Amino acid sequence: MRKILMVSAILAMTTAVPVMAGDIDAGEKVFRKCKACHVVDAEKNKTGPHLVNIMGRTAGSLESFKKYSKAMKESGIVWSEETL
Protein backbone atom coordinates (compact mmCIF):
# COMPACT_ATOMS: atom_id res chain seq x y z
CA MET A 1 0.00 0.00 0.00
CA ARG A 2 2.88 2.37 0.81
CA LYS A 3 4.24 1.96 -2.73
CA ILE A 4 0.85 2.74 -4.22
CA LEU A 5 0.62 5.89 -2.11
CA MET A 6 4.14 6.94 -3.12
CA VAL A 7 3.47 6.43 -6.80
CA SER A 8 0.10 8.17 -6.48
CA ALA A 9 1.79 11.17 -4.93
CA ILE A 10 4.45 11.18 -7.64
CA LEU A 11 1.88 11.05 -10.39
CA ALA A 12 -0.19 13.75 -8.76
CA MET A 13 2.84 16.02 -8.85
CA THR A 14 3.62 15.29 -12.49
CA THR A 15 0.18 15.52 -14.10
CA ALA A 16 -2.06 18.39 -15.06
CA VAL A 17 -4.78 17.14 -12.72
CA PRO A 18 -5.17 19.63 -9.87
CA VAL A 19 -5.01 17.83 -6.54
CA MET A 20 -4.39 18.86 -2.97
CA ALA A 21 -1.14 17.66 -1.36
CA GLY A 22 -1.79 14.51 0.63
CA ASP A 23 -5.08 13.72 -1.08
CA ILE A 24 -4.78 9.93 -1.30
CA ASP A 25 -8.09 9.44 -3.09
CA ALA A 26 -7.12 11.94 -5.77
CA GLY A 27 -3.70 10.27 -6.16
CA GLU A 28 -5.31 6.87 -6.59
CA LYS A 29 -7.67 8.32 -9.17
CA VAL A 30 -4.75 9.79 -11.13
CA PHE A 31 -2.85 6.48 -10.96
CA ARG A 32 -5.76 4.63 -12.60
CA LYS A 33 -4.49 6.07 -15.89
CA CYS A 34 -1.01 4.71 -15.22
CA LYS A 35 -1.78 1.24 -13.92
CA ALA A 36 -2.73 0.05 -17.38
CA CYS A 37 1.01 0.14 -18.15
CA HIS A 38 2.75 0.05 -14.73
CA VAL A 39 2.66 -2.19 -11.65
CA VAL A 40 3.68 -0.92 -8.22
CA ASP A 41 3.35 -4.00 -6.04
CA ALA A 42 5.11 -6.71 -8.08
CA GLU A 43 8.24 -6.91 -10.19
CA LYS A 44 6.18 -7.53 -13.30
CA ASN A 45 6.50 -5.40 -16.41
CA LYS A 46 3.55 -4.52 -18.56
CA THR A 47 3.61 -2.05 -21.44
CA GLY A 48 5.80 0.05 -19.13
CA PRO A 49 8.31 -1.06 -16.50
CA HIS A 50 7.24 -1.97 -12.98
CA LEU A 51 7.67 0.77 -10.38
CA VAL A 52 8.88 -1.40 -7.47
CA ASN A 53 11.87 0.31 -5.81
CA ILE A 54 11.84 3.15 -8.33
CA MET A 55 13.39 5.64 -5.89
CA GLY A 56 17.14 5.78 -6.54
CA ARG A 57 16.83 3.90 -9.83
CA THR A 58 18.35 5.45 -12.94
CA ALA A 59 15.71 6.08 -15.59
CA GLY A 60 15.76 3.51 -18.35
CA SER A 61 17.90 1.07 -16.39
CA LEU A 62 15.57 -1.74 -15.30
CA GLU A 63 17.26 -4.79 -16.83
CA SER A 64 14.03 -6.76 -17.17
CA PHE A 65 12.36 -4.04 -19.29
CA LYS A 66 13.69 -3.71 -22.86
CA LYS A 67 11.32 -1.17 -24.44
CA TYR A 68 12.70 2.12 -23.08
CA SER A 69 12.95 5.02 -25.49
CA LYS A 70 16.42 6.23 -26.42
CA ALA A 71 15.67 9.53 -24.68
CA MET A 72 14.75 7.78 -21.44
CA LYS A 73 17.84 5.56 -21.51
CA GLU A 74 20.11 8.55 -22.16
CA SER A 75 18.43 10.98 -19.74
CA GLY A 76 20.69 10.26 -16.77
CA ILE A 77 17.77 10.91 -14.44
CA VAL A 78 17.85 9.17 -11.08
CA TRP A 79 14.33 8.92 -9.66
CA SER A 80 13.89 10.83 -6.41
CA GLU A 81 11.20 13.04 -4.92
CA GLU A 82 12.80 15.98 -6.72
CA THR A 83 13.09 14.36 -10.15
CA LEU A 84 9.64 12.88 -10.01
C-alpha positions as CSV (number, residue, x, y, z in Angstrom):
1,M,0.0,0.0,0.0
2,R,2.9,2.4,0.8
3,K,4.2,2.0,-2.7
4,I,0.8,2.7,-4.2
5,L,0.6,5.9,-2.1
6,M,4.1,6.9,-3.1
7,V,3.5,6.4,-6.8
8,S,0.1,8.2,-6.5
9,A,1.8,11.2,-4.9
10,I,4.4,11.2,-7.6
11,L,1.9,11.0,-10.4
12,A,-0.2,13.8,-8.8
13,M,2.8,16.0,-8.8
14,T,3.6,15.3,-12.5
15,T,0.2,15.5,-14.1
16,A,-2.1,18.4,-15.1
17,V,-4.8,17.1,-12.7
18,P,-5.2,19.6,-9.9
19,V,-5.0,17.8,-6.5
20,M,-4.4,18.9,-3.0
21,A,-1.1,17.7,-1.4
22,G,-1.8,14.5,0.6
23,D,-5.1,13.7,-1.1
24,I,-4.8,9.9,-1.3
25,D,-8.1,9.4,-3.1
26,A,-7.1,11.9,-5.8
27,G,-3.7,10.3,-6.2
28,E,-5.3,6.9,-6.6
29,K,-7.7,8.3,-9.2
30,V,-4.7,9.8,-11.1
31,F,-2.9,6.5,-11.0
32,R,-5.8,4.6,-12.6
33,K,-4.5,6.1,-15.9
34,C,-1.0,4.7,-15.2
35,K,-1.8,1.2,-13.9
36,A,-2.7,0.0,-17.4
37,C,1.0,0.1,-18.1
38,H,2.8,0.0,-14.7
39,V,2.7,-2.2,-11.7
40,V,3.7,-0.9,-8.2
41,D,3.4,-4.0,-6.0
42,A,5.1,-6.7,-8.1
43,E,8.2,-6.9,-10.2
44,K,6.2,-7.5,-13.3
45,N,6.5,-5.4,-16.4
46,K,3.5,-4.5,-18.6
47,T,3.6,-2.0,-21.4
48,G,5.8,0.0,-19.1
49,P,8.3,-1.1,-16.5
50,H,7.2,-2.0,-13.0
51,L,7.7,0.8,-10.4
52,V,8.9,-1.4,-7.5
53,N,11.9,0.3,-5.8
54,I,11.8,3.1,-8.3
55,M,13.4,5.6,-5.9
56,G,17.1,5.8,-6.5
57,R,16.8,3.9,-9.8
58,T,18.4,5.5,-12.9
59,A,15.7,6.1,-15.6
60,G,15.8,3.5,-18.4
61,S,17.9,1.1,-16.4
62,L,15.6,-1.7,-15.3
63,E,17.3,-4.8,-16.8
64,S,14.0,-6.8,-17.2
65,F,12.4,-4.0,-19.3
66,K,13.7,-3.7,-22.9
67,K,11.3,-1.2,-24.4
68,Y,12.7,2.1,-23.1
69,S,12.9,5.0,-25.5
70,K,16.4,6.2,-26.4
71,A,15.7,9.5,-24.7
72,M,14.7,7.8,-21.4
73,K,17.8,5.6,-21.5
74,E,20.1,8.6,-22.2
75,S,18.4,11.0,-19.7
76,G,20.7,10.3,-16.8
77,I,17.8,10.9,-14.4
78,V,17.9,9.2,-11.1
79,W,14.3,8.9,-9.7
80,S,13.9,10.8,-6.4
81,E,11.2,13.0,-4.9
82,E,12.8,16.0,-6.7
83,T,13.1,14.4,-10.1
84,L,9.6,12.9,-10.0
